[in-house]
């Protein structure tokens, strides 16, 4: 499996504080190990899957797309405006 990162994901990942990096890295590894773990969206985001996890009482979402053997991480962040920003692209 080939893993890719979008520019939006790279930017969000780079802005993370050090204390969140280990939790995010664990969640990313979980998605890589089992890409079907994320919730498949419907409607105009039907091509998208989202894996949700909590870090110190805050829910963090990881958006990704699975195309055959390609896994592309698209975005990372809190729920606020998350889907709206993804649907614009």
PyMOL commands that set and color helices and strands:
alter all, ss='L'
color gray80, all
select helices_A, chain A and resi 7-14+18-33+35-37+43-45+82-87
alter helices_A, ss='H'
color red, helices_A
select strands_A, chain A and resi 2-5+39-40+49-55+58-67+70-77
alter strands_A, ss='S'
color yellow, strands_A
deselect
rebuild
show_as cartoon
